[in-house]
Amino acid sequence: KVLRPGELMFGEALRRFRNEAQSLARLRHRHIVSIHDLGEGKDGTLWFTMDLIDGQTLAEELARKGRMLPARAVRIVRQVAAAIAHAHAHGIVHRDLKPQNVLLDHDGDAFVVDFGLARDAAAAGTRTLTGELLGTPAYMSPEQARGEAGRIGEASDVWALGALLYEMLAGRGPFAGKPLHATIRAILEEEPAPPRALDKRIPPELEAICLQALQKRPEARYGTALAFAEDVERFADGRPVLARMPGPLVRAGRLLWRHRRGVAQAAAAVLVTLLLASAWLPSLRRAA
């Protein structure tokens, strides 16, 4: 990977380049592309060398083939989740996990790349300002979409794992096909369509795993990427998964909470109507 002299003029590009090199240098995992060497050419070109993965990105395969069979999706997400869990164990949060950052070789194995936006959880400062959007909108967690720098952590990568699995199973992302502003609003306020509403052949257990990872509140998702990976393992082994689909009362409560302003306005309008009616009724009775 090369950062050309012209790009050195942009401090953010240089920071991301060095950040990726530093993050990758700390990670050694079967499903993370490893860095081998880094240096600077005589012309000022910065570079580092990585494993060569002969294949394509997950995004390219999805664009070409559409949705995947559950077995194929499970194999890929197990490997990606294991890689992300390894990064988390070393204090690194990816923050930009998406199909373009997953490489697939000709054997069908997955490799996570592009740690340019990764954050060292142990660092004293993240250099991220509150309100700054980091990541790719379609795969941002709600806390990323809000620019809540202090809340972006392992749970944000868990969200992205859920979005990856969702897209592989359903053939589209949880909030696909919307312009940027509508995508951000949907991430913050809307529930994704259940995957089985798009394809009944999707196993209910995988749907539950997807939707568990895509909970709006970080604490309602899987606690760690490892916990997500373990639940996928349970499904692959034919054992009961821990994820559970929310019941109708829970779904209704979430819907009311997300639309609380509209609900409050409607309730206020009803209350005003009742108060006016109660004030008019006595006068109407006297008139009669």
C-alpha positions, 0 to 999 in steps of 0.5 A: 500500500502506497501513500504518494507524495501528493497525498502527504499534503493532507494531514488526515491521509497521512494520519490514517496511513500511519494509523493503519500500519501501526494497528496492523503491526500489532495484529496477527490473525488468520483472517486479518491481512498482515503487514510485513514491512514499511518504509519511505522511498527516495521520492518521499513515497510512504509504503507498507507491504501486506499479504496478497489476497488473490480474490475479490472483496465481499462487496464485489461478490454481493454485487455479482451474486446477490444474497448468499446461501446461509451456510456461505454467509455463516462461514464468512461472518464467523471468520470476520467476527473471529478477526474482529474479536482478535482486534478487540482483544488487542485494544483495537476497534475497527470502526469501518467494517463493511463489505468493501473491507472484507477480502475473499480468496479463491478458497472462500476464506475471508480477511479483514483489511483497512484499519485506517479508521481504527482506534486504540482503545487504550490510547489517552486520546482518540483524536475524534471530535464529538459530532464527527462522523466516522465510518461509512453511513450504511454500516454506521452504528447509531452512536457513530451516526450521532457522532458520539465519540465517547460511545464508539467502541466494540459494540459499534463493530458488533453492529457492523457484523450484524449489518454484514450478516444481514446483507449477505442473507438478504441481498441488501443492507439493513437500510439500503436504497436511501439517500444519505440523510434518510439513511442516517435517520433510519439508523437512528429511528427505524427498525430494519425489516426482519430478514425473513420478511425478505426471504423466508428461507433464512433460518429464524435463528440467523435472523435473531442473531442479525437483529440482536447485533443491530439493536439501537442501544449498544448495551442491548447488542451482544456484549462483545464480538466474541459473544457474537461469534460464539452465537454464530458458532452455536447455530453452525453446530446445530445448538440453540442460539442465545439471541431471541426475537423481541416480542410484540410488546417490546417492538411496540414499546420501541416504536412508541419510544422512537416516535415519542415526540409525535406520540406526545403531540397526539396525546396532547391534542387528544387531551386538549380535545377532551378538556374542551369537550368537558367544558362545553358539555355542561353549557350544552346541557343547560341550553337544552 
